[in-house]
């Protein structure tokens, strides 16, 4: 029984380590920023990530972490949303040409 519990704990720790973000970038405060400039900055981060060979989902995770927002990939588009509770404060659909 103790061995089974130990194996389950080790497996849980391994899953947690695998699910942890791979980059150590800190989220930048974006309050009061120009939405157009923020969109261009997000587009640049996504393009840099794709040029490094990361997957589209990984690029989306990096943008979500750096800009403190929610990101999803739908086809060729990146959908980014920031909100408080049920109120959406920022919504953008980004398409990176040629990727």
Long-range contacts (C-beta under 8 A, 24 or more apart in sequence): 21-61, 21-65, 22-58, 23-62, 23-65, 25-62, 25-65, 25-66, 27-65, 27-66, 27-67, 27-68, 28-66, 28-67, 30-67, 30-68, 35-90, 35-92, 38-67, 38-90, 39-92, 39-94, 41-67, 42-67, 42-78, 42-80, 42-92, 42-94, 43-94, 43-96, 46-78, 46-94, 46-96, 47-96, 47-99, 50-96, 50-99, 56-99
